[in-house]
Amino acid sequence: MNSFKDGWFSEHSTLWPGQCFSLAVSKVLHQEKSAFQDILVFQNEQYGRVLVLDGVIQLTEKDEASYQEMMAFLPITSHPNPEKVVLIVGGGDGGVAREVIKDPRVKSVTVCEIDPRVPEVCKEFFPTLSSSFSEGKVKLRVGDGSEYLASFQDEFDVIITDSSDPIGPAACLFEEAYFQRLQRALKPGGIFCSQGESMWIHMKIIQETMKLARQFFPTVSYATTNTPTYPCGQIGFLLGSKSVETDFKTPAWKMSKGEVCAMQLKYYTPEVHAAAFVLPAFAQKLLSD
C-alpha cells in the first residue's frame, strides 16, 4: 500500500519489507490510472518534481542524473564500435535516451515503452528528460519491449533495459527468455545494460539475474550508483557482453574533462565509471562466479 498522509507520500513495497521512504508533498501535479499502471507526479521542496509509477518512485529532478547518466554511459563507453544502433527497452521518461545521444558516435536510438501515457506525462512535467523524443536520432515505439526484441537477430550494438522493479509489467524483463532474446538481438561484441536493483536488499534477485545472464553472455558484471530517492539510496546495473575481451571497468572511450563539460554531465566521469565496479566485500563474495 502506498499512501498520502499528513502531506507526505510514503513508498511501501513487498520488495523492501520493513522499511519505507517518504517525501513531503508540496503539490500534486498529476494523477491517473493508465491501462498499465498508476501514474503520479508531485512537487517536493528538496527534490523538485517526482515521478511515481504504481506507488514506486521512478525519478526526481534533483537526483535523476545519477541514474540516467550511468545507465547510458556505462554500456555506451564500454563499446568500441563508433557506429552504434541502440535500443532502450522501457525508458519512457526519455532520460536515458537524452544521455545516449550525447555520444556523437550514436546514429540511431529506438525507445520501446509499453505504456504510451508515460512519455506523454513526462513531456508535460519533465521536459528536460523527454526532450530527447524530439531529436531526429530517437524513435519512440509503443509496445512490449520483450516481444519487440524477439523479432531481431544481430541488430543492435547496445541494448539498455531501463525497467522498473520485477513486479507488474516489468517482471518479464528479469526472466531467462528475455536474456536469450538480448543475446540473439545483439550484434557480435554487443553489450547490454539492465536495471540491477539494490545490493542491500535485493541480493537474491541480483544473484538469480546474474546467473541467468551468464547462461548467454561470457562477460557479466554488476555496477552501482548512488541515488538518494531509490531504496537504500543505491541502485545497480547488470552489464553483459558477447565478447570475452570486454573489460567493463575500463571504458573503451575514456571521456576527457572537456567532453564531460561539453556534454553537461552532472554525475558520470571515467573515474566514477571505474569506481562503480568496486563493490564492498560482502557483495564481491556473493556475486563472484
C-alpha positions as CSV (number, residue, x, y, z in Angstrom):
1,M,0.0,0.0,0.0
2,N,1.3,3.5,-0.9
3,S,-0.3,6.5,0.6
4,F,-0.6,10.2,1.2
5,K,-0.8,11.1,4.9
6,D,-0.5,14.4,6.6
7,G,1.1,15.9,3.5
8,W,3.6,13.1,2.9
9,F,3.9,10.4,0.2
10,S,5.1,7.1,1.6
11,E,6.6,4.3,-0.6
12,H,5.7,0.8,0.6
13,S,6.5,-2.4,-1.3
14,T,6.9,-6.1,-0.7
15,L,10.3,-5.7,-2.4
16,W,11.6,-3.8,0.6
17,P,9.7,-5.1,3.6
18,G,10.3,-3.4,6.9
19,Q,11.3,0.0,5.5
20,C,9.6,2.9,3.9
21,F,10.8,6.1,2.2
22,S,8.7,9.2,2.4
23,L,8.8,12.6,0.7
24,A,6.8,15.7,1.7
25,V,4.2,16.7,-1.0
26,S,4.1,20.4,-1.8
27,K,1.6,19.9,-4.5
28,V,0.1,17.0,-6.5
29,L,0.6,17.9,-10.2
30,H,-0.9,14.9,-11.9
31,Q,-2.5,11.6,-11.1
32,E,-4.1,9.0,-13.3
33,K,-4.5,5.3,-13.8
34,S,-3.3,4.2,-17.3
35,A,-4.0,0.9,-18.9
36,F,-0.9,-0.5,-17.3
37,Q,-0.2,1.4,-14.0
38,D,-0.9,4.2,-11.7
39,I,1.0,7.4,-12.6
40,L,1.6,10.2,-10.1
41,V,3.6,13.4,-10.4
42,F,4.1,15.7,-7.4
43,Q,6.3,18.6,-6.2
44,N,8.8,18.2,-3.4
45,E,10.7,21.1,-1.8
46,Q,14.0,19.3,-1.8
47,Y,13.9,17.1,-4.9
48,G,11.6,19.1,-7.3
49,R,9.2,17.2,-9.4
50,V,8.8,13.5,-8.6
51,L,7.5,10.7,-10.9
52,V,5.9,7.7,-9.3
53,L,4.6,4.6,-11.1
54,D,2.5,2.1,-9.2
55,G,3.5,3.7,-6.0
56,V,7.2,3.4,-6.6
57,I,9.4,6.5,-7.1
58,Q,11.0,6.4,-10.6
59,L,12.9,9.7,-10.7
60,T,13.2,13.1,-9.2
61,E,14.5,16.3,-10.9
62,K,17.3,16.6,-8.3
63,D,18.9,13.1,-8.5
64,E,17.8,11.7,-11.8
65,A,21.3,12.3,-13.4
66,S,23.0,9.7,-11.2
67,Y,20.8,7.0,-12.7
68,Q,20.2,8.2,-16.3
69,E,23.9,9.0,-17.0
70,M,25.2,5.8,-15.5
71,M,22.6,3.7,-17.2
72,A,23.6,5.2,-20.5
73,F,27.4,5.7,-20.4
74,L,28.4,2.5,-18.6
75,P,27.5,0.4,-21.6
76,I,28.0,3.1,-24.3
77,T,31.6,3.9,-23.4
78,S,32.4,0.2,-22.9
79,H,31.6,-0.5,-26.6
80,P,34.4,0.2,-29.1
81,N,32.2,0.4,-32.2
82,P,31.8,4.1,-33.3
83,E,28.6,3.4,-35.3
84,K,26.1,2.2,-32.7
85,V,22.5,1.2,-33.1
86,V,20.9,1.4,-29.7
87,L,17.7,0.0,-28.3
88,I,16.2,1.2,-25.0
89,V,13.6,-1.1,-23.5
90,G,11.4,1.0,-21.2
91,G,12.8,4.4,-20.6
92,G,9.6,6.1,-21.4
93,D,10.6,9.3,-19.5
94,G,13.3,9.9,-22.2
95,G,16.1,10.4,-19.7
96,V,18.4,7.6,-20.8
97,A,17.9,8.4,-24.5
98,R,18.8,12.1,-23.7
99,E,22.2,10.8,-22.4
100,V,22.8,8.2,-25.1
101,I,22.5,10.7,-28.0
102,K,25.2,12.9,-26.4
103,D,27.6,10.4,-27.7
104,P,28.4,11.7,-31.2
105,R,29.1,8.1,-32.5
106,V,25.5,7.0,-31.9
107,K,23.4,7.2,-35.1
108,S,20.1,5.7,-34.1
109,V,18.2,5.1,-30.9
110,T,14.9,3.3,-30.5
111,V,12.9,3.6,-27.3
112,C,10.3,0.9,-26.8
113,E,7.9,1.8,-24.0
114,I,4.9,-0.3,-23.1
115,D,2.8,2.5,-21.6
116,P,2.1,5.4,-24.0
117,R,1.0,7.6,-21.2
118,V,4.4,7.7,-19.6
119,P,6.1,9.6,-22.4
120,E,3.1,11.9,-22.7
121,V,3.1,12.7,-19.0
122,C,6.8,13.3,-19.0
123,K,6.6,15.6,-22.0
124,E,4.3,17.8,-19.9
125,F,6.0,17.6,-16.5
126,F,9.6,16.6,-17.2
127,P,10.6,18.4,-20.4
128,T,14.3,18.3,-19.7
129,L,14.1,14.5,-19.9
130,S,11.6,14.0,-22.6
131,S,13.2,16.5,-24.9
132,S,15.1,13.5,-26.5
133,F,11.9,12.4,-28.2
134,S,12.1,15.5,-30.4
135,E,15.6,14.6,-31.7
136,G,15.9,13.1,-35.1
137,K,18.1,10.2,-33.9
138,V,15.4,9.0,-31.5
139,K,12.4,6.9,-32.4
140,L,9.7,6.2,-29.8
141,R,7.9,2.9,-30.3
142,V,4.9,2.0,-28.1
143,G,4.7,-1.7,-27.3
144,D,6.0,-4.7,-25.3
145,G,9.8,-4.4,-25.3
146,S,10.4,-8.2,-24.8
147,E,8.1,-9.0,-27.7
148,Y,9.7,-6.4,-29.9
149,L,13.2,-7.7,-29.1
150,A,12.2,-11.2,-30.2
151,S,11.9,-10.1,-33.8
152,F,15.6,-9.2,-34.1
153,Q,18.9,-11.0,-34.7
154,D,22.3,-9.4,-34.7
155,E,20.7,-6.0,-34.9
156,F,21.9,-3.8,-32.0
157,D,25.2,-2.8,-30.7
158,V,23.9,-1.8,-27.3
159,I,20.6,-2.7,-25.6
160,I,19.6,-0.8,-22.4
161,T,16.8,-2.1,-20.3
162,D,15.6,0.9,-18.2
163,S,12.9,-1.0,-16.3
164,S,11.0,-0.7,-13.1
165,D,11.2,-3.5,-10.4
166,P,10.5,-7.1,-11.3
167,I,6.8,-6.9,-10.5
168,G,3.9,-5.9,-12.7
169,P,4.6,-5.2,-16.4
170,A,8.5,-5.3,-15.9
171,A,8.6,-8.8,-14.4
172,C,9.3,-10.5,-17.8
173,L,12.5,-8.4,-18.2
174,F,14.2,-10.3,-15.4
175,E,13.4,-13.8,-16.9
176,E,15.6,-16.3,-18.8
177,A,13.7,-15.8,-22.1
178,Y,14.5,-12.1,-22.0
179,F,18.2,-12.7,-21.7
180,Q,18.0,-15.2,-24.5
181,R,16.4,-12.5,-26.7
182,L,19.0,-10.0,-25.7
183,Q,21.8,-12.3,-26.8
184,R,20.1,-13.0,-30.1
185,A,19.3,-9.4,-30.9
186,L,22.8,-8.0,-30.1
187,K,25.5,-7.9,-32.8
188,P,28.8,-9.8,-32.2
189,G,30.5,-7.9,-29.4
190,G,27.2,-6.3,-28.4
191,I,26.6,-5.1,-24.9
192,F,23.5,-4.9,-22.7
193,C,22.8,-3.0,-19.5
194,S,19.8,-3.6,-17.3
195,Q,18.5,-2.0,-14.1
196,G,20.0,-4.2,-11.4
197,E,18.3,-3.5,-8.1
198,S,19.9,-2.7,-4.7
199,M,22.7,-4.9,-3.3
200,W,21.5,-4.1,0.2
201,I,18.0,-5.6,0.0
202,H,17.8,-7.4,-3.4
203,M,20.8,-9.6,-3.4
204,K,18.9,-12.8,-4.1
205,I,17.2,-11.1,-7.2
206,I,20.7,-9.9,-8.3
207,Q,22.3,-13.3,-7.9
208,E,19.5,-15.0,-9.8
209,T,19.5,-12.5,-12.6
210,M,23.3,-12.7,-13.0
211,K,23.1,-16.4,-13.1
212,L,20.6,-16.2,-16.0
213,A,22.7,-13.6,-17.8
214,R,25.8,-15.9,-17.6
215,Q,24.0,-18.6,-19.5
216,F,24.1,-16.4,-22.6
217,F,27.0,-13.9,-22.1
218,P,30.6,-14.7,-21.4
219,T,31.2,-11.4,-19.6
220,V,28.8,-10.2,-16.9
221,S,29.4,-7.5,-14.3
222,Y,27.5,-5.6,-11.6
223,A,28.0,-1.8,-11.1
224,T,26.5,0.6,-8.7
225,T,25.4,4.2,-8.3
226,N,24.1,6.4,-5.5
227,T,20.5,7.7,-6.0
228,P,19.1,9.2,-2.7
229,T,15.4,8.6,-3.6
230,Y,15.8,4.9,-4.5
231,P,15.5,2.2,-1.8
232,C,18.7,2.4,0.4
233,G,20.0,5.2,-1.7
234,Q,21.7,2.8,-4.0
235,I,20.8,1.0,-7.2
236,G,22.8,-1.3,-9.5
237,F,23.3,-2.1,-13.2
238,L,23.7,-5.5,-14.7
239,L,26.0,-5.4,-17.7
240,G,26.9,-8.2,-20.1
241,S,28.9,-8.5,-23.3
242,K,29.0,-11.1,-26.1
243,S,32.8,-10.6,-26.2
244,V,35.2,-12.2,-23.6
245,E,37.5,-9.3,-24.2
246,T,35.2,-6.6,-22.8
247,D,36.5,-5.0,-19.6
248,F,33.7,-3.0,-18.2
249,K,35.9,-1.4,-15.5
250,T,38.0,0.2,-18.2
251,P,35.8,2.2,-20.8
252,A,36.8,1.9,-24.4
253,W,36.0,5.6,-24.8
254,K,37.5,7.5,-21.9
255,M,36.0,10.9,-22.0
256,S,38.2,13.9,-21.5
257,K,37.3,16.6,-18.9
258,G,36.4,18.8,-21.8
259,E,34.0,16.2,-23.2
260,V,32.4,15.7,-19.8
261,C,31.9,19.5,-19.5
262,A,30.6,19.9,-23.1
263,M,28.0,17.2,-22.5
264,Q,27.0,19.0,-19.3
265,L,27.2,15.8,-17.3
266,K,26.4,16.0,-13.6
267,Y,27.4,12.6,-12.4
268,Y,29.3,10.4,-14.8
269,T,33.1,10.7,-15.3
270,P,35.6,8.0,-16.3
271,E,36.7,7.9,-12.7
272,V,33.2,7.3,-11.4
273,H,32.8,4.7,-14.1
274,A,35.7,2.7,-12.8
275,A,34.7,3.1,-9.2
276,A,31.1,1.8,-9.9
277,F,32.5,-1.7,-10.3
278,V,34.4,-1.6,-6.9
279,L,31.9,-3.4,-4.6
280,P,32.1,-3.9,-0.8
281,A,33.4,-7.2,0.4
282,F,30.1,-8.8,1.0
283,A,28.8,-8.0,-2.5
284,Q,32.0,-9.2,-4.1
285,K,31.7,-12.5,-2.3
286,L,28.0,-13.1,-3.1
287,L,28.3,-12.0,-6.8
288,S,31.5,-13.9,-7.7
289,D,31.3,-16.8,-10.2
